[in-house]
Amino acid sequence: MTAQTRRNLSDAQGARRLERIVKGFANHRRIQILRLLEAEENLTLLDLCQATHTDVKTASEHVRRMHNAGLVSKRRKGRWVRHALTELGRSVVGILKAFDAEKPSRDA
């Protein structure tokens, strides 16, 4: 395998990882959950359901996708699973805040 081939494979793997991360927050509910976890860590699925007005199945699927993307960590405490942002999740929230700060003008 040549060095160029290895670089191309590495670039493809990096692109797939980036795709997984972006898909992890590419939904308005997931963005809402990320913001909730930034404001208060160690929330349970029930907390997230109540805050987002979703059912358990929906919230669970969103959290699962974010966990698979590396944005949210899960920690069992007693009979509850607590959710928190990972470092990557905090970085994504920072990027989202930057987008919020740039309000496009309607004249453009």
N, C-alpha and C positions, 0 to 999 in steps of 0.2 A: 504494500500500500504506500503510495507516495505521500509526501508531506502535504501537497495540495488536496489530495483526497481526504486526508485526516482533518484538515482545516474545514473542508466543506461539510464533512460529517459532524464536526463539532459545531459549526454554524447552524446546521439543521437541528441538532439537539438543543442548542440554545434557543432557537426559534420556537421549538415545541414547548420548551419550559416557559418561555415568555407567553406563548399562547395560553397555556394552562393557567398562568397567573392572571392574565387579562380576563379570561373566561370566569375566573374566580370572583371577580367583582363587576362583571358586565351585566348587571341587573339592578334596577332601582331598589329592590328589597335588600340585596346584598350590600349595596352602598349604605343603606339605612342601618343595617346590622353592624357594619364596620364602624359607623359613626357612634352607634350606641355603645359598642365595646370600647371605643376610644374614651367616651365620657365616663364609663363605669365598667371596669373589668370584672371577671368572674361571674358573668351572668349565666343563668341556667336557660335551657331551651324554653321553659315556661315563661321566664322573664322576657325573652326575645319575642315569643308569641304574643304576649300581652302588649308589648311596646309597638310591635309592627302590625297588630290586628290581623294575624294570620293563624291558621291552624297548625297543629304540631307537625303534621306530615310536610307541609310546605316549608316551615321554618327549618325543620330537620334537613330537608334536601338542600336548602340554601347553605346551611352551616356545613354540611358534608362537602359541598363543592368548594367552599372557602377553605376548609381544612385540607382537602386534597391539593389545593393550590398553594398551601403553605402560609395562608394569611391568618388563620385562626388556630389556636391550640386548644386542646381539650384536656381537662384534668378532673378525675373522679374524686369527689369529696363526699363521703358517706354514700347515700343513694342517689345523689345528684351529680351531673356532669357540668362542670363550670367551663365557660368559654372565655378566652382572652385573645387579644391581638398578639401576633408574633412580631418580630422586628420587621419582617417583610410587610406584614399587615399595617404596621405603623407608617412605613414608608409609603405605602399605597394611599393611606389616609392623607398624608402630607401632599401627595400629588393631587388628590381630589380637592384639597383645600386650595391649591394653586389654581385649579380650574375654576373653583367658585369665586376666587378673587378677581379673575379676568371675566368681567361681565361684558359680553360683546355689545357694541352700540347698535342701535337699530338702523343707523344711517349707512352702515357698511354694506 
